[in-house]
């Protein structure tokens, strides 16, 4: 629902200045983004019709999205209903758990409702990018958890994202590393589309703007590393990141450089888009998501399920007990760090499964991260010292 003309465009500092390096694994994942798959999803999205509050197409699209995640084997799929203008509609939230920081989230989001037309570009383009990324990274381990969020009711005033921030994220103190919003990135048919706008928070409150700036620069670097697109940096406005940035969360986002003249019309269709451009944006999005969530190649690493390590009591008093099961290594490195990353305790143990105790009397009250690592295993849990 962008309505403002962009007036502030900055150039990007050189890649080397930012210290981010090319990752061959991320590049291979970006290359696996399939233009035919993206086009097929987009055609299905367009065929679903006008996705407005009182149109059954909106709910049908919700079901179509949910079905895709179910088909790929995602299990943590939440359909969060809320009321807008007396009508019930639904945000879809799909969570993939991280291996090292399961309680810290990279959110990638895009709205799936449309206005006056099928919305192939606004925002079928963002919707199918989320789907293609989710399809490909289902079994790729990431250190941070990822939430794929498909918001509804963006076009009637950012209602879906406002609902999520006010009623889901804030009450649970959701720990969001960065929110990556994708809205209208399908290009304008007949024009030269070779640049994507990377959007950063420049609005009050100002405390979160520097972090937004850093992530937006990283987004631009990922774009240059993993797609053939050029980048411009501008400010965030008029899309689902707004309720987040107003409440202090760190955001970044993508928006097309050549803004389509068919937005919010019956002609917002695939035929008026630039599909190879959308494919490049998909590749850039893949690189950025893997970078933000710190994906890594499995290469023999056994990333264990949350149930493989339990801590008790939590909150801990004078000690904490660690119970391990399903471990395959016989040498494990234990460490406890505070939230700034300072190591408070470390040791090597040479047992596999069972229960171990760590003396926590010397720890000050607060939250800590307990990690177990070996060449084959990475697992981490938070605990609180009373
Ligand atoms: Zn939009």
Boltz pocket constraint, residues with backbone or C-beta under 6 A from the ligand:
constraints:
  - pocket:
      binder: B
      contacts: [[A, 1], [A, 2], [A, 111], [A, 122], [A, 123], [A, 154], [A, 183], [A, 184], [A, 238], [A, 239]]
      max_distance: 6.0
